[in-house]
């Protein structure tokens, strides 16, 4: 858990330094946290077992600009077999509402402006989180 | 995360402080399960001191609710910090849980 907490704190610090509000910085931190947790939990290479070291997860944080508006980009890459985000049941309806799991992807989508998934050319999945700094 | 329990007017109050996240969220469910197994049917989670909850933490709060409900008990929440209130809203869990700002009101609601 320590490395997740470390990544959380770095993401939050970058968001604050970029001028995001405290509220937005907390949202960004949580979205990144969810992506990293998913990468660790579900992103192990196939064929491993419990004695293997924790899976490798790459985290990349970048700042871009769109028409002078700063945009925070966080990319999280795992080494897993991939997944279909559209196949994850909605946590908002029916039995999903009281399920103990399954809210991570939804929270990421709600807390960030964009969330995209792609296959890394060298294997694994890259989750890309994006949020524009809104004018206050 | 730190958990302590007390009882007020027959309501079992679980005071939670710190973060409810992937690594520790099962502790909350264990505490509630102990109460349910002891026959307690009125459980109130005091979340005033909870500073951070991830999706696993939300899931554990839901599990606590289901655990109580399965034994015909009730589990309610009090003193949510604004961020947790937001998370419960966007995940529609605010439609599931009864929440209160004041403990006296929460305790009275179990009557």
gemmi code that builds the backbone of each chain (N, CA, C; Angstrom):
import gemmi

chains = {
    "A": [
        ("UNK", (0.831, -1.211, 0.000), (0.000, 0.000, 0.000), (0.861, 1.254, 0.000)),
        ("UNK", (2.090, 1.170, 0.511), (2.927, 2.361, 0.588), (3.181, 2.979, -0.763)),
        ("UNK", (3.412, 2.125, -1.793), (3.717, 2.743, -3.085), (2.474, 3.385, -3.682)),
        ("UNK", (1.303, 2.861, -3.368), (0.070, 3.503, -3.844), (-0.090, 4.860, -3.164)),
        ("UNK", (0.143, 4.903, -1.855), (0.029, 6.166, -1.126), (1.047, 7.174, -1.656)),
        ("UNK", (2.224, 6.689, -2.032), (3.248, 7.571, -2.581), (2.774, 8.185, -3.903)),
        ("UNK", (2.243, 7.352, -4.771), (1.745, 7.847, -6.061), (0.588, 8.815, -5.835)),
        ("UNK", (-0.302, 8.486, -4.910), (-1.408, 9.394, -4.572), (-0.862, 10.775, -4.229)),
        ("UNK", (0.158, 10.789, -3.376), (0.658, 12.085, -2.886), (1.361, 12.851, -4.000)),
        ("UNK", (2.057, 12.157, -4.877), (2.724, 12.845, -5.992), (1.689, 13.446, -6.942)),
        ("UNK", (0.676, 12.675, -7.270), (-0.376, 13.162, -8.175), (-1.052, 14.389, -7.582)),
        ("UNK", (-1.355, 14.308, -6.303), (-2.038, 15.423, -5.642), (-1.158, 16.671, -5.648)),
        ("UNK", (0.115, 16.483, -5.367), (1.043, 17.610, -5.326), (1.146, 18.275, -6.702)),
        ("UNK", (1.238, 17.460, -7.744), (1.309, 18.016, -9.098), (0.038, 18.803, -9.418)),
        ("UNK", (-1.102, 18.238, -9.057), (-2.376, 18.920, -9.335), (-2.431, 20.271, -8.621)),
        ("UNK", (-2.016, 20.298, -7.371), (-2.024, 21.551, -6.607), (-1.054, 22.553, -7.229)),
        ("UNK", (0.142, 22.083, -7.587), (1.144, 22.964, -8.197), (0.646, 23.531, -9.522)),
        ("UNK", (-0.201, 22.762, -10.222), (-0.736, 23.232, -11.503), (-1.861, 24.249, -11.310)),
        ("UNK", (-2.303, 24.406, -10.063), (-3.348, 25.389, -9.807), (-4.756, 24.816, -9.736)),
        ("UNK", (-4.882, 23.500, -9.717), (-6.208, 22.918, -9.519), (-6.693, 23.269, -8.114)),
        ("UNK", (-8.015, 23.381, -7.968), (-8.592, 23.627, -6.646), (-8.347, 22.401, -5.767)),
        ("UNK", (-8.463, 22.587, -4.464), (-8.300, 21.486, -3.523), (-9.288, 20.362, -3.840)),
        ("UNK", (-10.508, 20.770, -4.173), (-11.553, 19.796, -4.495), (-11.172, 18.977, -5.723)),
        ("UNK", (-10.737, 19.656, -6.784), (-10.335, 18.962, -8.009), (-9.102, 18.093, -7.764)),
        ("UNK", (-8.162, 18.595, -6.971), (-6.946, 17.821, -6.685), (-7.302, 16.517, -5.964)),
        ("UNK", (-8.272, 16.580, -5.066), (-8.706, 15.354, -4.383), (-9.346, 14.382, -5.373)),
        ("UNK", (-10.127, 14.925, -6.280), (-10.774, 14.071, -7.296), (-9.726, 13.406, -8.178)),
        ("UNK", (-8.739, 14.181, -8.605), (-7.683, 13.649, -9.469), (-6.899, 12.572, -8.730)),
        ("UNK", (-6.581, 12.849, -7.467), (-5.848, 11.880, -6.650), (-6.625, 10.569, -6.565)),
        ("UNK", (-7.912, 10.646, -6.326), (-8.726, 9.433, -6.184), (-8.815, 8.677, -7.512)),
        ("UNK", (-8.991, 9.411, -8.609), (-9.079, 8.745, -9.923), (-7.782, 7.994, -10.235)),
        ("UNK", (-6.645, 8.659, -9.986), (-5.352, 8.008, -10.228), (-5.174, 6.813, -9.302)),
        ("UNK", (-5.568, 6.989, -8.058), (-5.504, 5.906, -7.070), (-6.273, 4.685, -7.572)),
        ("UNK", (-7.470, 4.897, -8.067), (-8.287, 3.785, -8.563), (-7.596, 3.089, -9.734)),
        ("UNK", (-7.006, 3.883, -10.631), (-6.340, 3.292, -11.797), (-5.115, 2.480, -11.368)),
        ("UNK", (-4.364, 2.997, -10.427), (-3.170, 2.286, -9.966), (-3.568, 0.997, -9.230)),
        ("UNK", (-4.566, 1.086, -8.386), (-5.041, -0.107, -7.660), (-5.493, -1.175, -8.654)),
        ("UNK", (-6.236, -0.756, -9.667), (-6.686, -1.720, -10.683), (-5.504, -2.358, -11.399)),
        ("UNK", (-4.509, -1.538, -11.723), (-3.337, -2.049, -12.436), (-2.606, -3.095, -11.594)),
        ("UNK", (-2.514, -2.841, -10.304), (-1.823, -3.780, -9.416), (-2.658, -5.038, -9.211)),
        ("UNK", (-3.956, -4.826, -9.004), (-4.846, -5.964, -8.701), (-5.083, -6.851, -9.910)),
        ("UNK", (-5.285, -6.246, -11.070), (-5.738, -6.993, -12.242), (-4.705, -7.041, -13.360)),
        ("UNK", (-3.596, -6.354, -13.150), (-2.667, -6.209, -14.275), (-1.446, -7.085, -14.204)),
        ("UNK", (-1.524, -8.201, -13.512), (-0.361, -9.100, -13.453), (-0.274, -9.909, -14.744)),
        ("UNK", (0.936, -10.262, -15.182), (1.063, -11.089, -16.373), (0.401, -12.449, -16.165)),
        ("UNK", (-0.080, -13.050, -17.242), (-0.742, -14.355, -17.154), (0.278, -15.414, -16.740)),
        ("UNK", (-0.185, -16.366, -15.931), (0.680, -17.488, -15.572), (1.420, -17.281, -14.277)),
        ("UNK", (1.198, -16.145, -13.651), (1.881, -15.904, -12.384), (1.179, -16.591, -11.220)),
        ("UNK", (1.796, -16.538, -10.052), (1.092, -17.028, -8.863), (1.373, -16.087, -7.691)),
        ("UNK", (0.821, -16.485, -6.534), (0.841, -15.574, -5.384), (2.257, -15.273, -4.900)),
        ("UNK", (3.214, -16.148, -5.248), (4.572, -15.917, -4.738), (5.344, -14.933, -5.613)),
        ("UNK", (4.763, -14.544, -6.730), (5.456, -13.602, -7.608), (5.531, -12.228, -6.943)),
        ("UNK", (6.549, -11.440, -7.290), (6.586, -10.062, -6.755), (5.409, -9.269, -7.309)),
        ("UNK", (5.080, -8.149, -6.649), (3.950, -7.338, -7.133), (4.162, -6.947, -8.588)),
        ("UNK", (3.074, -6.869, -9.363), (3.231, -6.572, -10.790), (3.829, -5.182, -11.012)),
        ("UNK", (4.523, -5.062, -12.146), (5.127, -3.785, -12.500), (4.054, -2.861, -13.053)),
        ("UNK", (4.027, -1.674, -12.531), (3.066, -0.682, -13.001), (3.834, 0.600, -13.284)),
        ("UNK", (3.649, 1.143, -14.485), (4.294, 2.409, -14.827), (3.292, 3.537, -14.659)),
        ("UNK", (3.740, 4.627, -14.049), (2.889, 5.805, -13.913), (3.609, 6.975, -14.560)),
        ("UNK", (2.926, 7.634, -15.469), (3.514, 8.784, -16.149), (2.590, 9.981, -15.940)),
        ("UNK", (3.170, 11.085, -15.524), (2.381, 12.306, -15.290), (2.897, 13.378, -16.228)),
        ("UNK", (2.012, 13.989, -16.994), (2.436, 15.011, -17.952), (1.481, 16.195, -17.898)),
        ("UNK", (1.999, 17.336, -18.302), (1.171, 18.542, -18.383), (1.162, 18.994, -19.829)),
        ("UNK", (-0.011, 19.148, -20.390), (-0.136, 19.676, -21.752), (-0.932, 20.965, -21.684)),
        ("UNK", (-1.028, 21.621, -22.801), (-1.838, 22.838, -22.860), (-2.779, 22.784, -24.044)),
        ("UNK", (-4.001, 23.179, -23.802), (-4.998, 23.313, -24.875), (-5.458, 24.753, -24.869)),
        ("UNK", (-5.053, 25.506, -25.868), (-5.434, 26.921, -25.935), (-5.130, 27.623, -24.615)),
        ("UNK", (-3.921, 27.424, -24.150), (-3.432, 28.049, -22.919), (-4.049, 27.494, -21.640)),
        ("UNK", (-4.891, 26.498, -21.738), (-5.450, 25.879, -20.528), (-4.601, 24.664, -20.181)),
        ("UNK", (-4.057, 24.625, -18.958), (-3.236, 23.452, -18.587), (-4.106, 22.198, -18.459)),
        ("UNK", (-3.564, 21.112, -18.931), (-4.265, 19.824, -18.861), (-3.334, 18.823, -18.189)),
        ("UNK", (-3.833, 18.176, -17.154), (-3.041, 17.162, -16.449), (-3.356, 15.804, -17.062)),
        ("UNK", (-2.301, 15.113, -17.454), (-2.455, 13.774, -18.044), (-1.752, 12.781, -17.124)),
        ("UNK", (-2.454, 11.729, -16.759), (-1.837, 10.669, -15.957), (-2.050, 9.361, -16.711)),
        ("UNK", (-0.958, 8.672, -16.981), (-1.063, 7.384, -17.686), (-0.552, 6.276, -16.766)),
        ("UNK", (-1.352, 5.245, -16.667), (-0.979, 4.107, -15.821), (-0.930, 2.871, -16.705)),
        ("UNK", (0.229, 2.226, -16.748), (0.380, 1.052, -17.607), (0.588, -0.193, -16.759)),
        ("UNK", (-0.166, -1.253, -17.043), (0.058, -2.538, -16.369), (0.647, -3.522, -17.364)),
        ("UNK", (0.870, -4.741, -16.900), (1.432, -5.781, -17.772), (0.458, -6.941, -17.925)),
        ("UNK", (-0.812, -6.672, -17.705), (-1.794, -7.736, -17.720), (-2.278, -8.078, -19.115)),
        ("UNK", (-3.299, -8.925, -19.139), (-3.815, -9.457, -20.406), (-4.816, -8.528, -21.055)),
        ("UNK", (-5.176, -7.450, -20.380), (-6.152, -6.542, -20.946), (-7.553, -6.852, -20.446)),
        ("UNK", (-8.455, -5.910, -20.646), (-9.840, -6.128, -20.244), (-10.737, -5.236, -21.089)),
        ("UNK", (-12.020, -5.506, -21.016), (-12.999, -4.723, -21.771), (-13.771, -3.868, -20.782)),
        ("UNK", (-13.457, -2.568, -20.705), (-14.146, -1.733, -19.713), (-15.656, -1.731, -19.885)),
        ("UNK", (-16.107, -1.888, -21.126), (-17.557, -1.868, -21.357), (-18.234, -3.117, -20.797)),
        ("UNK", (-17.442, -4.141, -20.487), (-18.008, -5.377, -19.942), (-18.181, -5.309, -18.428)),
        ("UNK", (-17.630, -4.286, -17.804), (-17.778, -4.155, -16.348), (-19.185, -3.636, -16.061)),
        ("UNK", (-19.949, -4.377, -15.259), (-21.336, -3.955, -15.034), (-21.431, -2.602, -14.334)),
        ("UNK", (-22.488, -1.873, -14.620), (-22.693, -0.571, -14.000), (-22.932, -0.733, -12.503)),
        ("UNK", (-22.273, 0.119, -11.689), (-22.504, 0.035, -10.247), (-23.710, 0.863, -9.803)),
        ("UNK", (-24.438, 1.402, -10.769), (-25.499, 2.346, -10.410), (-26.894, 1.743, -10.434)),
        ("UNK", (-27.006, 0.556, -10.999), (-28.350, 0.035, -11.209), (-28.494, -1.382, -10.681)),
        ("UNK", (-29.678, -1.704, -10.279), (-30.016, -3.076, -9.898), (-29.065, -3.651, -8.870)),
        ("UNK", (-28.602, -4.858, -9.145), (-27.717, -5.554, -8.203), (-26.368, -4.857, -8.077)),
        ("UNK", (-25.998, -4.095, -9.091), (-24.706, -3.412, -9.062), (-24.604, -2.406, -7.939)),
        ("UNK", (-25.753, -1.824, -7.568), (-25.753, -0.763, -6.561), (-25.247, -1.273, -5.208)),
        ("UNK", (-25.575, -2.510, -4.876), (-25.167, -3.046, -3.572), (-24.016, -4.039, -3.682)),
        ("UNK", (-23.351, -4.041, -4.836), (-22.181, -4.907, -4.948), (-21.031, -4.316, -4.137)),
        ("UNK", (-20.205, -5.168, -3.514), (-19.076, -4.633, -2.748), (-17.927, -4.140, -3.631)),
        ("UNK", (-17.935, -4.486, -4.897), (-16.847, -4.067, -5.789), (-17.428, -3.455, -7.059)),
        ("UNK", (-16.547, -2.925, -7.896), (-16.978, -2.509, -9.226), (-17.243, -1.035, -9.419)),
        ("UNK", (-16.783, -0.206, -8.504), (-17.037, 1.237, -8.644), (-15.820, 2.020, -9.135)),
        ("UNK", (-14.687, 1.363, -9.217), (-13.448, 2.071, -9.534), (-13.472, 2.742, -10.899)),
        ("UNK", (-13.844, 1.995, -11.930), (-13.848, 2.569, -13.281), (-14.851, 3.711, -13.382)),
        ("UNK", (-15.992, 3.511, -12.779), (-17.031, 4.549, -12.812), (-16.529, 5.828, -12.134)),
        ("UNK", (-15.886, 5.683, -10.981), (-15.369, 6.862, -10.283), (-14.342, 7.587, -11.142)),
        ("UNK", (-13.479, 6.839, -11.807), (-12.483, 7.465, -12.676), (-13.175, 8.316, -13.744)),
        ("UNK", (-14.215, 7.762, -14.360), (-14.923, 8.483, -15.443), (-15.618, 9.727, -14.901)),
        ("UNK", (-16.155, 9.635, -13.703), (-16.888, 10.782, -13.134), (-15.952, 11.884, -12.641)),
        ("UNK", (-14.770, 11.496, -12.176), (-13.888, 12.469, -11.545), (-12.934, 13.143, -12.524)),
        ("UNK", (-12.726, 12.550, -13.684), (-11.829, 13.128, -14.680), (-12.641, 13.598, -15.881)),
        ("UNK", (-12.019, 14.395, -16.744), (-12.698, 14.827, -17.965), (-12.759, 13.692, -18.986)),
        ("UNK", (-11.654, 12.969, -19.118), (-11.611, 11.863, -20.080), (-10.859, 10.698, -19.474)),
        ("UNK", (-11.311, 9.497, -19.819), (-10.585, 8.281, -19.450), (-10.554, 7.399, -20.690)),
        ("UNK", (-9.364, 7.041, -21.129), (-9.286, 6.162, -22.297), (-8.396, 4.966, -21.971)),
        ("UNK", (-8.609, 3.893, -22.716), (-7.855, 2.655, -22.524), (-7.233, 2.268, -23.852)),
        ("UNK", (-5.993, 1.832, -23.786), (-5.368, 1.364, -25.022), (-4.390, 0.254, -24.698)),
        ("UNK", (-4.071, -0.525, -25.726), (-3.102, -1.601, -25.534), (-1.714, -1.032, -25.747)),
        ("UNK", (-0.807, -1.338, -24.829), (0.579, -0.882, -24.995), (1.263, -1.782, -26.033)),
        ("UNK", (2.056, -1.224, -26.936), (2.681, -2.066, -27.977), (3.564, -3.180, -27.424)),
        ("UNK", (4.054, -2.988, -26.193), (4.908, -4.033, -25.598), (4.155, -4.875, -24.579)),
        ("UNK", (2.835, -4.745, -24.587), (2.030, -5.591, -23.700), (1.409, -4.796, -22.576)),
        ("UNK", (0.249, -5.250, -22.124), (-0.432, -4.577, -21.037), (-1.383, -3.500, -21.535)),
        ("UNK", (-2.033, -2.878, -20.582), (-3.039, -1.859, -20.884), (-2.569, -0.521, -20.339)),
        ("UNK", (-2.833, 0.541, -21.092), (-2.550, 1.890, -20.615), (-3.880, 2.592, -20.370)),
        ("UNK", (-4.063, 3.068, -19.151), (-5.235, 3.887, -18.823), (-4.761, 5.336, -18.823)),
        ("UNK", (-5.456, 6.173, -19.557), (-5.054, 7.576, -19.668), (-6.144, 8.443, -19.050)),
        ("UNK", (-5.774, 9.166, -18.006), (-6.711, 10.052, -17.316), (-6.360, 11.486, -17.681)),
        ("UNK", (-7.371, 12.276, -17.920), (-7.118, 13.628, -18.398), (-8.058, 14.597, -17.701)),
        ("UNK", (-7.513, 15.727, -17.246), (-8.378, 16.737, -16.639), (-7.825, 18.123, -16.933)),
        ("UNK", (-8.700, 18.995, -17.447), (-8.349, 20.389, -17.727), (-8.514, 21.189, -16.447)),
        ("UNK", (-7.611, 22.126, -16.246), (-7.784, 22.997, -15.081), (-8.865, 24.004, -15.423)),
        ("UNK", (-9.944, 23.926, -14.693), (-11.054, 24.832, -14.965), (-10.774, 26.175, -14.340)),
        ("UNK", (-11.288, 27.213, -14.995), (-11.105, 28.556, -14.448), (-11.977, 28.700, -13.226)),
        ("UNK", (-11.454, 29.291, -12.150), (-12.258, 29.446, -10.923), (-12.987, 30.774, -10.901)),
    ],
    "B": [
        ("UNK", (-6.374, 3.344, 9.670), (-7.768, 3.492, 10.134), (-7.874, 3.014, 11.579)),
        ("UNK", (-8.632, 3.757, 12.368), (-8.869, 3.355, 13.757), (-10.369, 3.181, 13.961)),
        ("UNK", (-10.719, 2.136, 14.688), (-12.138, 1.842, 14.921), (-12.370, 1.674, 16.414)),
        ("UNK", (-13.425, 2.291, 16.913), (-13.821, 2.038, 18.301), (-15.341, 1.921, 18.330)),
        ("UNK", (-15.819, 1.270, 19.355), (-17.272, 1.042, 19.429), (-17.812, 1.551, 20.755)),
        ("UNK", (-19.032, 2.011, 20.743), (-19.720, 2.410, 21.970), (-21.207, 2.203, 21.750)),
        ("UNK", (-21.961, 2.387, 22.812), (-23.408, 2.188, 22.669), (-24.148, 3.370, 23.280)),
        ("UNK", (-25.137, 3.856, 22.570), (-25.961, 4.968, 23.070), (-27.430, 4.599, 22.857)),
        ("UNK", (-28.160, 4.508, 23.940), (-29.600, 4.205, 23.859), (-29.888, 2.991, 22.994)),
        ("UNK", (-29.086, 1.945, 23.182), (-29.338, 0.696, 22.462), (-28.824, 0.677, 21.036)),
        ("UNK", (-28.190, 1.770, 20.615), (-27.628, 1.820, 19.259), (-26.114, 1.617, 19.356)),
        ("UNK", (-25.599, 0.692, 18.568), (-24.156, 0.439, 18.552), (-23.506, 1.417, 17.588)),
        ("UNK", (-22.632, 2.240, 18.127), (-21.990, 3.256, 17.287), (-20.541, 2.838, 17.034)),
        ("UNK", (-20.186, 2.819, 15.750), (-18.817, 2.480, 15.369), (-18.150, 3.769, 14.908)),
        ("UNK", (-17.189, 4.235, 15.683), (-16.466, 5.468, 15.349), (-15.262, 5.092, 14.484)),
        ("UNK", (-15.216, 5.667, 13.290), (-14.139, 5.339, 12.351), (-13.327, 6.599, 12.080)),
        ("UNK", (-12.015, 6.489, 12.145), (-11.169, 7.622, 11.778), (-10.087, 7.148, 10.811)),
        ("UNK", (-9.629, 8.081, 9.980), (-8.567, 7.760, 9.034), (-9.114, 7.450, 7.658)),
        ("UNK", (-8.380, 6.607, 6.945), (-8.736, 6.275, 5.568), (-9.385, 4.897, 5.492)),
        ("UNK", (-10.415, 4.777, 4.701), (-11.016, 3.458, 4.430), (-10.637, 3.126, 2.991)),
        ("UNK", (-9.600, 2.315, 2.840), (-9.059, 2.019, 1.507), (-8.808, 0.528, 1.358)),
        ("UNK", (-8.290, 0.169, 0.198), (-8.131, -1.240, -0.183), (-7.502, -2.090, 0.914)),
        ("UNK", (-6.412, -1.584, 1.484), (-5.631, -2.406, 2.421), (-6.279, -2.658, 3.767)),
        ("UNK", (-7.173, -1.781, 4.182), (-7.682, -1.904, 5.548), (-9.190, -1.971, 5.643)),
        ("UNK", (-9.870, -1.882, 4.524), (-11.327, -1.728, 4.568), (-12.020, -2.945, 5.178)),
        ("UNK", (-11.352, -4.135, 5.127), (-11.974, -5.329, 5.701), (-12.122, -5.208, 7.217)),
        ("UNK", (-11.323, -4.338, 7.843), (-11.399, -4.189, 9.308), (-12.761, -3.629, 9.714)),
        ("UNK", (-13.288, -2.742, 8.891), (-14.591, -2.149, 9.210), (-15.673, -3.222, 9.126)),
        ("UNK", (-15.590, -4.027, 8.067), (-16.601, -5.088, 7.921), (-16.519, -6.078, 9.077)),
        ("UNK", (-15.306, -6.384, 9.529), (-15.138, -7.306, 10.659), (-15.786, -6.739, 11.916)),
        ("UNK", (-15.588, -5.446, 12.134), (-16.157, -4.813, 13.333), (-17.681, -4.887, 13.293)),
        ("UNK", (-18.250, -4.627, 12.133), (-19.716, -4.666, 12.021), (-20.212, -6.109, 12.133)),
        ("UNK", (-19.458, -7.031, 11.545), (-19.874, -8.446, 11.624), (-19.899, -8.914, 13.079)),
        ("UNK", (-18.926, -8.481, 13.860), (-18.881, -8.855, 15.286), (-20.143, -8.366, 15.993)),
        ("UNK", (-20.534, -7.139, 15.696), (-21.735, -6.584, 16.329), (-22.973, -7.387, 15.916)),
        ("UNK", (-23.073, -7.674, 14.639), (-24.238, -8.415, 14.129), (-24.286, -9.806, 14.745)),
        ("UNK", (-23.122, -10.443, 14.856), (-23.066, -11.792, 15.446), (-23.409, -11.768, 16.926)),
        ("UNK", (-23.208, -10.597, 17.558), (-23.569, -10.445, 18.978), (-25.037, -10.074, 19.136)),
        ("UNK", (-25.752, -10.032, 18.025), (-27.190, -9.763, 18.078), (-27.564, -8.296, 18.018)),
        ("UNK", (-26.610, -7.444, 17.719), (-26.913, -5.994, 17.636), (-27.584, -5.707, 16.297)),
        ("UNK", (-28.718, -5.049, 16.369), (-29.465, -4.801, 15.119), (-29.554, -3.325, 14.747)),
        ("UNK", (-29.005, -2.469, 15.620), (-29.044, -1.034, 15.334), (-27.590, -0.561, 15.327)),
        ("UNK", (-27.100, -0.283, 14.137), (-25.681, 0.062, 14.000), (-25.544, 1.390, 13.279)),
        ("UNK", (-24.732, 2.253, 13.866), (-24.512, 3.578, 13.302), (-23.019, 3.761, 13.078)),
        ("UNK", (-22.638, 4.039, 11.836), (-21.234, 4.313, 11.536), (-21.004, 5.824, 11.632)),
        ("UNK", (-20.149, 6.214, 12.553), (-19.770, 7.621, 12.693), (-18.541, 7.848, 11.822)),
        ("UNK", (-18.740, 8.558, 10.703), (-17.650, 8.722, 9.742), (-17.039, 10.123, 9.772)),
        ("UNK", (-17.247, 10.840, 10.879), (-16.750, 12.210, 10.968), (-15.238, 12.269, 10.771)),
        ("UNK", (-14.550, 11.280, 11.295), (-13.089, 11.300, 11.249), (-12.503, 10.626, 10.019)),
        ("UNK", (-13.352, 10.256, 9.066), (-12.860, 9.566, 7.872), (-12.403, 10.611, 6.864)),
        ("UNK", (-11.129, 10.537, 6.507), (-10.519, 11.579, 5.671), (-10.447, 11.192, 4.195)),
        ("UNK", (-10.562, 9.901, 3.904), (-10.363, 9.458, 2.518), (-10.997, 8.087, 2.365)),
        ("UNK", (-11.751, 7.919, 1.277), (-12.373, 6.617, 0.986), (-12.168, 6.321, -0.491)),
        ("UNK", (-11.675, 5.142, -0.817), (-11.605, 4.772, -2.229), (-12.765, 3.831, -2.554)),
        ("UNK", (-12.766, 3.282, -3.771), (-13.913, 2.455, -4.171), (-13.998, 1.193, -3.312)),
        ("UNK", (-12.855, 0.683, -2.867), (-12.884, -0.482, -1.965), (-13.531, -0.110, -0.640)),
        ("UNK", (-13.215, 1.087, -0.172), (-13.819, 1.575, 1.065), (-15.328, 1.726, 0.923)),
        ("UNK", (-15.761, 2.261, -0.201), (-17.207, 2.370, -0.447), (-17.829, 0.978, -0.453)),
        ("UNK", (-17.130, 0.044, -1.084), (-17.624, -1.324, -1.144), (-17.762, -1.954, 0.226)),
        ("UNK", (-16.831, -1.641, 1.107), (-16.884, -2.198, 2.461), (-18.030, -1.591, 3.255)),
        ("UNK", (-18.274, -0.302, 3.060), (-19.412, 0.333, 3.741), (-20.701, -0.336, 3.259)),
        ("UNK", (-20.766, -0.613, 1.962), (-21.932, -1.324, 1.408), (-22.036, -2.730, 2.007)),
        ("UNK", (-20.905, -3.409, 2.123), (-20.896, -4.760, 2.716), (-21.390, -4.738, 4.149)),
        ("UNK", (-21.002, -3.702, 4.882), (-21.473, -3.569, 6.266), (-22.991, -3.464, 6.284)),
        ("UNK", (-23.519, -2.659, 5.369), (-24.970, -2.475, 5.261), (-25.658, -3.805, 4.973)),
        ("UNK", (-25.108, -4.556, 4.008), (-25.697, -5.841, 3.625), (-25.611, -6.849, 4.759)),
        ("UNK", (-24.489, -6.838, 5.481), (-24.296, -7.750, 6.617), (-25.369, -7.510, 7.668)),
        ("UNK", (-25.616, -6.252, 7.985), (-26.639, -5.923, 8.984), (-28.025, -6.302, 8.470)),
        ("UNK", (-28.263, -5.983, 7.204), (-29.589, -6.212, 6.623), (-29.948, -7.686, 6.582)),
        ("UNK", (-28.932, -8.538, 6.324), (-29.169, -9.988, 6.227), (-29.662, -10.551, 7.555)),
        ("UNK", (-29.272, -9.906, 8.657), (-29.706, -10.342, 9.992), (-30.846, -9.472, 10.493)),
        ("UNK", (-31.552, -8.856, 9.548), (-32.706, -7.994, 9.858), (-32.318, -6.830, 10.746)),
        ("UNK", (-31.109, -6.349, 10.588), (-30.665, -5.173, 11.331), (-30.680, -3.961, 10.423)),
        ("UNK", (-30.332, -2.810, 11.018), (-30.264, -1.572, 10.235), (-28.904, -0.936, 10.463)),
        ("UNK", (-28.338, -0.408, 9.397), (-27.066, 0.296, 9.503), (-27.220, 1.658, 8.858)),
        ("UNK", (-26.849, 2.685, 9.594), (-26.986, 4.053, 9.088), (-25.640, 4.770, 9.242)),
        ("UNK", (-25.547, 5.937, 8.612), (-24.298, 6.689, 8.625), (-24.510, 8.065, 9.229)),
        ("UNK", (-23.476, 8.574, 9.918), (-23.574, 9.934, 10.423), (-22.291, 10.715, 10.171)),
        ("UNK", (-22.485, 12.053, 10.128), (-21.381, 13.016, 10.089), (-20.419, 12.785, 8.919)),
        ("UNK", (-20.962, 12.667, 7.732), (-20.110, 12.479, 6.557), (-19.372, 13.763, 6.216)),
        ("UNK", (-18.089, 13.650, 5.918), (-17.355, 14.795, 5.402), (-17.870, 15.090, 3.981)),
        ("UNK", (-17.744, 16.344, 3.531), (-18.305, 16.722, 2.228), (-17.860, 15.830, 1.065)),
        ("UNK", (-16.587, 15.435, 1.052), (-16.085, 14.636, -0.063), (-16.743, 13.257, -0.089)),
        ("UNK", (-16.916, 12.662, 1.080), (-17.564, 11.360, 1.154), (-19.023, 11.488, 0.751)),
        ("UNK", (-19.646, 12.585, 1.170), (-21.027, 12.849, 0.761), (-21.121, 12.904, -0.774)),
        ("UNK", (-20.132, 13.588, -1.399), (-20.098, 13.665, -2.872), (-19.978, 12.278, -3.483)),
        ("UNK", (-19.080, 11.470, -2.943), (-18.862, 10.124, -3.502), (-20.122, 9.268, -3.370)),
        ("UNK", (-20.791, 9.389, -2.241), (-22.021, 8.617, -2.062), (-23.104, 9.106, -3.016)),
        ("UNK", (-23.073, 10.388, -3.331), (-24.059, 10.939, -4.264), (-23.814, 10.430, -5.670)),
        ("UNK", (-22.564, 10.550, -6.138), (-22.310, 10.172, -7.538), (-22.392, 8.665, -7.763)),
        ("UNK", (-22.255, 7.876, -6.719), (-22.410, 6.424, -6.859), (-23.827, 5.968, -6.502)),
        ("UNK", (-24.709, 6.943, -6.271), (-26.119, 6.687, -5.926), (-26.292, 5.946, -4.605)),
        ("UNK", (-25.241, 5.852, -3.823), (-25.360, 5.156, -2.539), (-26.113, 5.992, -1.512)),
        ("UNK", (-26.217, 7.290, -1.790), (-26.989, 8.133, -0.877), (-28.471, 7.759, -0.920)),
        ("UNK", (-28.864, 7.066, -1.991), (-30.252, 6.590, -2.086), (-30.448, 5.328, -1.247)),
        ("UNK", (-29.347, 4.688, -0.879), (-29.422, 3.432, -0.112), (-29.340, 3.713, 1.393)),
        ("UNK", (-28.405, 4.591, 1.752), (-28.132, 4.820, 3.168), (-28.951, 5.970, 3.724)),
        ("UNK", (-29.375, 5.811, 4.978), (-29.885, 6.964, 5.727), (-28.663, 7.622, 6.345)),
        ("UNK", (-28.554, 8.933, 6.177), (-27.402, 9.646, 6.726), (-27.878, 10.798, 7.588)),
        ("UNK", (-27.069, 11.138, 8.576), (-27.450, 12.170, 9.534), (-26.256, 13.057, 9.825)),
        ("UNK", (-26.565, 14.324, 10.134), (-25.503, 15.258, 10.526), (-25.266, 15.228, 12.031)),
        ("UNK", (-26.343, 14.944, 12.776), (-26.249, 14.977, 14.237), (-26.492, 13.585, 14.800)),
        ("UNK", (-25.713, 13.229, 15.807), (-25.823, 11.885, 16.377), (-27.159, 11.661, 17.079)),
        ("UNK", (-27.626, 12.674, 17.794), (-28.878, 12.513, 18.542), (-30.023, 12.149, 17.597)),
        ("UNK", (-30.043, 12.837, 16.467), (-31.081, 12.580, 15.456), (-30.930, 11.169, 14.887)),
        ("UNK", (-29.679, 10.776, 14.662), (-29.414, 9.437, 14.115), (-29.885, 8.360, 15.078)),
        ("UNK", (-29.522, 8.515, 16.359), (-29.886, 7.519, 17.361), (-31.416, 7.418, 17.481)),
        ("UNK", (-32.058, 8.564, 17.466), (-33.531, 8.606, 17.592), (-34.210, 7.894, 16.420)),
        ("UNK", (-33.577, 7.920, 15.276), (-34.189, 7.359, 14.064), (-34.334, 5.848, 14.121)),
        ("UNK", (-33.587, 5.203, 15.028), (-33.654, 3.748, 15.139), (-34.850, 3.285, 15.973)),
        ("UNK", (-35.485, 4.238, 16.627), (-36.582, 3.874, 17.540), (-37.775, 3.308, 16.788)),
    ],
}
model = gemmi.Model(1)
for chain_id, residues in chains.items():
    chain = gemmi.Chain(chain_id)
    for i, (resn, *xyz) in enumerate(residues, 1):
        res = gemmi.Residue()
        res.name, res.seqid = resn, gemmi.SeqId(i, " ")
        for name, pos in zip(("N", "CA", "C"), xyz):
            atom = gemmi.Atom()
            atom.name, atom.element = name, gemmi.Element(name[0])
            atom.pos, atom.b_iso = gemmi.Position(*pos), 0.0
            res.add_atom(atom)
        chain.add_residue(res)
    model.add_chain(chain)
structure = gemmi.Structure()
structure.add_model(model)
structure.setup_entities()
